């Protein structure tokens, strides 16, 4: 196996519809479901995901999952083998939290590699309710994935829900060397 960064593909659509080895969930620290991507993954994936999240809370993550960290569960009824839950930072204008956002992508790829995943679908972590500006979020996401070798991961899809997010990721990806 080579030790290269995965190929990056942009997709406009619903992350719960992706056929990949692992889907990354922009989770909240409780791991018990929420709104946005988190809620959609729990709804479509079914109760198996929540059951495993509850077991994680009862064991290793009693206080919840820390921001920038990642952990995997079953994907339940999703067309994937695993869901990798990661907690993105809330955007702040007074504190630079970009390293925490980058950590979400690095740690999710590390977990994916440990699971033997070859294909991984990411949402634009923290760019929804957590208020991260989409252009900066796209730069951090793409740069981090490009800088992270994660054998056997060979493909990373950024699944973007709307056209403005897709266009922003496309512009950032084409502007990077």
C-alpha positions, 0 to 999 in steps of 0.5 A, a space after each residue: 500500500 502507498 502512503 498517499 493522501 486520498 483522492 477528493 471528490 465533491 458531491 452535492 446531495 444527502 450524506 445519508 444516501 452515500 454508498 461508502 465504507 464510512 460516513 462521518 457524522 458531525 455529532 454533538 458531544 453527547 453522541 445521542 443525536 441532534 439536528 442537521 447532519 447528526 439528526 439525519 444520520 440517526 433517523 435514517 440509520 435507525 436505532 442501532 446507531 443510537 444503541 451503540 452511542 449509548 453504550 459508548 457513553 456508558 463506557 469510555 465516553 461518560 462525559 461525552 466525546 471531546 471536540 476534535 475527537 472521533 469514534 465509530 459505531 455501526 451504520 445501522 440501515 445506512 448503505 455504509 459499514 460504519 458511522 464515524 462521529 466527530 464533534 466539531 468546534 463552534 466558530 468563535 471570532 475571539 478564539 482560533 479554533 481551526 486546529 480543533 476543526 482540522 483535528 475532526 478530519 484527521 481523527 476521522 481519517 485515523 478511525 476510518 483507516 483503523 476500520 479498514 475503510 477505503 471510502 469515506 464521506 464527510 459533511 462540511 463539519 461545523 459550517 451549519 449551526 456551529 457557525 463556521 464560515 463555509 469558505 474557511 471550513 472548506 479550506 481547512 477540510 480540504 487542506 487537512 485531508 490532502 495532508 493526511 495519509 490514511 491507508 487504506 482510505 483512497 477516496 474522500 467525498 465531501 457531501 455538500 447539502 446545497 449548491 452554495 456550499 458545493 460551489 465554495 468547496 469547488 472553488 477552494 479545491 480548484 484554487 489549491 495547488 
